[in-house]
Amino acid sequence: MALPSLIVTNLSRAKRLKRRGFNAVLTLEDPACLQRYQLRFHKKPAPEHLILRFEDIDDDEYDYALATEDDVKAIIKFGRKHVEHSLLVHCFHGVGRSGGAALIILTDRLGNAEAALETLLAMRPEAIPNLRIVRLADAVMRTDGAMVAALNAWTARTPSVAEFRHQKRVFFEENRNLYAKVAAL
């Protein structure tokens, strides 16, 4: 099955690409995102634009603004709505949140989490999908944990992924003040 145009990237590249004829754009940004770090369309016509706001935290730290089941459902619905269209998916770094969203969309389209991960890594090698949204998607999509299993197998054979996740957790623990709490929304 040939996939329609799907681009997964970071904010700076998304800003350069946004006027290249995408039918839809999925923006995943921090809850307290400053305007200069936002991608918005001020001229018409503009592509359909879904903006979701949550922190790129893999663990279930419930007092922070984490991805919710509703966010995952919105990603799935948006991906399905634009299955025949060109879709730009981005977050600030183009690694965690956008990687997770793209993995969800690709798994839904391909029906196979391992093939979806392989496709994602071919198009965005630096992607390391956010574990929280993938765990939620496994539950919502009733995949019996297939996406998490694919990520765990990949992590087991790719030490740099495990190290990245470790460093991400250490940064979070040392800089919790940089992350939005649920009450702050």
C-alpha positions in Angstrom: 0.0 0.0 0.0 1.5 3.3 -1.0 1.1 5.9 1.7 -0.1 9.4 0.9 2.3 12.2 1.7 3.1 12.2 5.4 5.8 14.4 6.8 7.0 14.2 10.4 9.3 17.0 11.5 10.3 19.6 14.0 8.9 23.2 14.4 11.6 25.0 12.4 11.2 22.8 9.3 7.4 22.8 9.7 7.4 26.6 9.5 9.4 26.3 6.2 7.1 23.6 4.8 3.7 24.9 5.9 2.8 26.5 2.7 3.8 23.6 0.5 0.3 22.4 -0.2 -0.5 20.2 2.8 -4.1 19.4 3.2 -3.8 19.0 7.0 -1.3 19.9 9.7 -1.1 18.3 13.2 0.7 20.4 15.7 1.7 19.0 19.1 3.0 21.7 21.3 3.7 22.5 25.0 0.7 23.6 27.0 2.2 27.0 27.7 3.8 27.4 24.3 5.0 30.9 23.5 3.7 32.5 20.4 7.1 32.5 18.7 7.2 28.7 19.0 3.8 28.2 17.5 2.9 27.3 13.9 -0.2 29.1 12.8 -1.9 29.9 9.5 -2.9 33.6 9.1 -3.6 33.6 5.3 -6.4 31.8 3.6 -6.7 29.3 2.2 -5.1 27.3 5.0 -5.0 23.6 5.6 -7.1 22.0 8.3 -5.0 22.5 11.5 -5.4 20.4 14.6 -3.4 21.7 17.6 -3.0 19.5 20.7 -1.1 20.7 23.8 0.7 18.4 26.2 4.1 17.8 27.6 6.5 15.3 26.1 6.7 13.2 29.2 6.8 9.4 28.7 5.8 8.5 32.3 2.4 8.8 33.9 3.2 11.8 36.2 -0.4 12.7 36.7 0.1 16.2 38.1 1.6 17.4 34.8 -0.2 18.3 31.6 0.2 14.9 29.8 -1.4 13.5 26.7 -4.9 12.2 27.4 -7.1 9.5 25.9 -9.0 12.3 24.2 -5.8 13.6 22.6 -5.1 10.1 21.2 -8.6 9.8 19.9 -8.2 13.2 18.2 -4.9 12.0 16.6 -6.6 8.9 15.3 -9.7 10.7 14.0 -7.5 13.4 12.3 -5.3 10.7 10.7 -8.3 8.8 9.4 -10.0 12.0 8.1 -6.8 12.8 6.1 -5.9 9.3 5.0 -6.0 10.3 1.3 -4.4 13.7 1.9 -1.0 15.1 2.5 -0.4 15.5 6.2 2.3 17.4 8.1 2.9 16.2 11.7 5.2 18.2 13.9 6.2 19.1 17.5 9.0 21.3 18.7 11.9 18.9 18.2 10.2 16.4 15.8 11.1 13.5 18.0 8.7 12.4 20.8 5.2 13.8 20.4 5.2 13.9 16.6 7.0 10.5 16.5 4.3 9.1 18.7 1.4 10.7 16.8 2.9 9.5 13.5 3.3 5.9 14.9 -0.3 5.9 15.9 -1.5 7.2 12.5 0.8 4.7 10.6 -0.3 1.8 12.8 -3.9 2.6 12.1 -3.2 2.8 8.4 -1.0 -0.2 8.0 -2.6 -2.4 10.7 0.8 -3.5 11.9 2.8 -1.7 14.6 6.2 -3.1 13.6 5.7 -2.1 9.9 4.5 1.3 11.2 7.6 1.8 13.3 9.8 0.8 10.4 8.0 3.2 8.1 8.3 6.0 10.7 12.0 5.5 11.2 12.6 5.4 7.4 10.9 8.8 7.1 12.2 10.3 10.4 15.2 8.4 11.7 15.5 10.7 14.8 12.0 9.9 16.0 11.7 8.3 19.4 7.9 8.1 20.0 6.4 9.4 23.2 5.6 6.3 25.3 2.6 7.7 27.0 0.6 8.5 23.9 1.6 5.1 22.4 0.4 3.3 25.6 -2.8 5.2 25.4 -3.2 4.4 21.7 -2.6 0.7 22.3 -5.6 0.8 24.7 -7.8 3.0 22.5 -7.1 1.0 19.3 -7.2 -2.3 21.2 -3.9 -3.5 19.7 -3.0 -5.7 22.7 0.1 -3.5 23.4 1.5 -4.1 19.9 2.9 -0.5 19.5 4.6 -0.6 22.9 6.0 -4.0 22.2 7.4 -2.8 18.9 9.0 0.2 20.7 10.4 -2.1 23.4 11.9 -4.5 20.9 13.5 -1.5 19.0 14.8 0.0 22.3 16.3 -3.4 23.2 18.3 -3.5 20.0 19.1 0.2 19.9 21.1 1.3 23.0 21.0 5.0 21.9 17.2 5.0 22.3 17.4 3.7 25.8 20.0 6.3 26.6 17.8 9.0 25.1 14.9 8.0 27.2 17.1 7.9 30.3 18.5 11.4 29.7 15.0 12.7 29.0 13.8 11.4 32.3 16.8 12.8 34.1 16.2 16.2 32.5 12.5 16.1 33.6 13.4 15.1 37.2 16.0 18.0 37.4 13.8 20.6 35.7 10.2 19.9 36.7 9.7 23.6 37.0 9.9 23.8 33.2 6.8 21.6 32.7 3.2 22.6 33.0 1.1 21.2 35.8 -2.5 20.2 35.1 -3.7 23.0 37.4 -1.7 25.6 35.4 -3.8 25.1 32.3 
